[in-house]
């Protein structure tokens, strides 16, 4: 079973987050792609995603599409280490979680200040899960 993460491929914070997801993925079934890549555009069309893609992470799991904070918390369930604990925040109302998410998203380019091309890995196992 493949799960997909769509993200802003031109954001250092987003790219670093995606690398963390790939490294911590328990079952190595999460695949990632920029929302502007060929595969990203195909997934957006396939799942009829009409949400604004600006500053939005999208997680596709078993034909369900999750956005923003819900996506982050659903992804955390798939990771090893203490990350699954974060899913307890799913009980917090979406409008509150998304307020925090949107705040971080608004300042994400200041959090990781580098202009970013890509810091991708040389690890072949991780490379296979980065889709174009």
Secondary structure, 3 states (H helix, E strand, C coil): CCEEEEECCCCHHHHHHHHHHHHHECCCCEEEEECCCHHHHHHHHHCCCCCCCCCCCEEEECCEEEEHHHHHHHHHCCECCCHHHHHHHHHCCHHHHHHHHHHHHHHHHHHCCCCCCCCCCCCHHHHCCECC
